[in-house]
Amino acid sequence: MGSGDWFKTIISIKKVKDDSSKQAKGSSTSAKSNGFKWKNKLRKESASFANGSNRANPRFLDMPVEDLAATRIQTAFRAYRARKTLRCLKGTLRLQIITQNYSFKKQAATTLNYLHSWSQIQAQIRARRICMVTEGLLRQKKLENQLKLEAKLHNLEVEWSGGSETMEEALARIHQREEAAVKRERAMAYAFFSSVEGQLQS
């Protein structure tokens, strides 16, 4: 028997009781005939309700109809509350999963941004180191070249003052020496920069 059948049965039983009490106040002949009919109908409905409930559950054999109805109402209400609680728990669980997924994605994106920024910073630091080393070497080479040039000019003055060659010949010889020295220094600087860059990348 469904949850709606027992409720309809209770309502019909109450209507039968009300109608029988009203008709008892009327004429005695009609009261007897109608009362007999209503009592028979009430007995049949109660018996059918009791039989249906007994088939459903044998422990309700000796229970009154009101207690049985109250039990059914309580059972239906508890089932409703359980379904409502289950829906609430499912919604909460779904919200937790969505929140965890969002926080995980946000954390992963933040980590990737930090890694990208850190790699850019490392590249800038490496480039700055190479630039500083290059500038230092250039300054050092410039100073060395200036010292060498001064020494060569001093030697040229000494040689030219006591030698037989003209000033143009002496200057041409100095320029050749300087060009050879510059080429040699460029080759050494290129080899040094290549080794420094390899060490920084490793």
GIJO-V567828 format. One record per residue. N is the residue number from 1. PSI is psi in whole degrees, -180 to 180 (none if undefined). OMEGA is omega in radians with two decimals (none if undefined). NEAR is the number of other ideal C-beta (glycine too) atoms within 8 Angstrom. Layout:
N&PSI&OMEGA&NEAR + N&PSI&OMEGA&NEAR
//
This chain:
1&131&-3.08&7 + 2&173&-3.12&5 + 3&-26&3.14&7 + 4&-26&-3.09&6 + 5&-45&-3.10&9 + 6&-32&3.11&14 + 7&-42&3.09&9 + 8&-37&3.13&8 + 9&-42&3.13&10 + 10&-43&-3.14&10 + 11&-42&3.14&8 + 12&-34&3.10&9 + 13&-42&3.11&12 + 14&-41&3.11&8 + 15&-39&3.14&8 + 16&-42&3.13&12 + 17&-43&3.13&9 + 18&-44&-3.14&8 + 19&-38&-3.13&9 + 20&-36&3.12&13 + 21&-35&3.09&8 + 22&-41&-3.10&8 + 23&-21&3.11&12 + 24&-25&3.12&8 + 25&-16&-3.13&6 + 26&-155&-3.12&7 + 27&153&-3.03&5 + 28&-35&-3.13&5 + 29&-45&3.11&6 + 30&-34&3.13&9 + 31&-40&-3.12&12 + 32&-48&-3.10&8 + 33&-47&-3.13&8 + 34&-41&3.13&10 + 35&-38&3.11&11 + 36&-42&3.13&8 + 37&-45&-3.11&8 + 38&-37&3.12&12 + 39&-41&3.10&9 + 40&-43&3.13&8 + 41&-42&3.12&9 + 42&-43&3.13&12 + 43&-42&-3.13&8 + 44&-44&-3.13&8 + 45&-40&3.12&12 + 46&-41&3.14&10 + 47&-43&3.12&8 + 48&-39&3.10&8 + 49&-44&3.13&13 + 50&-41&3.11&10 + 51&-43&3.11&8 + 52&-41&3.13&10 + 53&-35&3.12&12 + 54&-37&3.08&10 + 55&-34&3.14&5 + 56&-43&-3.08&7 + 57&116&-3.07&6 + 58&-16&-3.08&5 + 59&-8&3.13&4 + 60&21&-3.07&12 + 61&-45&-3.05&6 + 62&8&-3.10&3 + 63&144&3.05&8 + 64&165&-3.10&5 + 65&-38&-3.12&11 + 66&-43&3.13&6 + 67&-39&3.11&8 + 68&-42&3.11&13 + 69&-42&3.12&11 + 70&-40&3.11&8 + 71&-43&3.12&10 + 72&-41&3.13&10 + 73&-45&3.13&8 + 74&-41&3.12&8 + 75&-44&3.13&8 + 76&-40&-3.14&9 + 77&-41&3.11&8 + 78&-39&3.09&8 + 79&-40&3.10&8 + 80&-45&3.13&8 + 81&-39&3.13&8 + 82&-42&3.10&8 + 83&-40&3.13&8 + 84&-43&3.11&8 + 85&-40&3.12&8 + 86&-42&3.09&8 + 87&-41&3.13&8 + 88&-43&3.13&8 + 89&-40&3.10&8 + 90&-42&3.10&8 + 91&-42&3.12&8 + 92&-43&3.12&8 + 93&-41&3.12&8 + 94&-41&3.12&8 + 95&-41&3.11&8 + 96&-41&3.14&8 + 97&-44&3.14&8 + 98&-42&-3.14&8 + 99&-43&3.13&8 + 100&-42&3.11&8 + 101&-42&-3.14&8 + 102&-44&-3.13&8 + 103&-37&3.11&8 + 104&-44&3.12&8 + 105&-41&3.14&8 + 106&-41&3.13&8 + 107&-41&3.12&8 + 108&-42&3.12&8 + 109&-41&3.12&8 + 110&-42&3.12&8 + 111&-43&3.12&8 + 112&-39&3.09&8 + 113&-42&3.12&8 + 114&-42&3.13&8 + 115&-41&3.12&8 + 116&-44&3.13&8 + 117&-41&-3.12&8 + 118&-39&3.10&8 + 119&-38&3.08&8 + 120&-42&3.13&8 + 121&-43&3.12&8 + 122&-39&3.11&8 + 123&-41&3.11&8 + 124&-41&3.12&8 + 125&-42&3.13&8 + 126&-43&3.13&10 + 127&-38&3.13&8 + 128&-39&3.11&8 + 129&-46&3.13&9 + 130&-42&3.14&12 + 131&-42&3.13&8 + 132&-42&3.12&8 + 133&-42&-3.14&10 + 134&-45&3.13&9 + 135&-41&3.11&8 + 136&-43&3.12&8 + 137&-39&3.13&11 + 138&-42&3.10&8 + 139&-43&-3.14&8 + 140&-43&3.13&8 + 141&-37&3.12&10 + 142&-42&3.11&8 + 143&-42&3.12&8 + 144&-41&3.12&8 + 145&-40&3.13&11 + 146&-41&3.11&8 + 147&-40&3.11&8 + 148&-40&3.13&9 + 149&-42&3.11&9 + 150&-39&3.13&8 + 151&-40&3.13&8 + 152&-40&3.10&11 + 153&-39&3.11&9 + 154&-43&3.10&8 + 155&-38&3.13&8 + 156&-42&3.11&10 + 157&-41&-3.13&8 + 158&-45&-3.11&8 + 159&-42&-3.05&9 + 160&-34&3.14&10 + 161&-29&-3.11&6 + 162&-1&-3.06&5 + 163&177&-3.08&7 + 164&-9&-3.08&2 + 165&158&-3.11&6 + 166&173&-3.12&5 + 167&-37&3.14&6 + 168&-41&3.13&6 + 169&-40&3.12&8 + 170&-41&3.12&13 + 171&-39&3.11&8 + 172&-42&3.10&8 + 173&-38&3.11&8 + 174&-42&3.13&11 + 175&-39&3.10&8 + 176&-43&3.10&8 + 177&-41&-3.14&9 + 178&-42&3.12&10 + 179&-42&3.11&8 + 180&-39&3.13&8 + 181&-40&3.13&10 + 182&-43&3.11&9 + 183&-42&3.13&8 + 184&-41&3.14&8 + 185&-37&3.10&10 + 186&-42&3.12&8 + 187&-42&3.12&8 + 188&-40&3.13&8 + 189&-39&3.12&10 + 190&-42&3.12&8 + 191&-40&3.14&8 + 192&-44&-3.14&9 + 193&-38&3.12&12 + 194&-41&3.13&8 + 195&-40&3.12&8 + 196&-42&-3.14&10 + 197&-39&3.09&9 + 198&-39&3.10&8 + 199&-40&-3.14&7 + 200&-37&3.14&9 + 201&-32&3.11&6 + 202&none&none&4
//
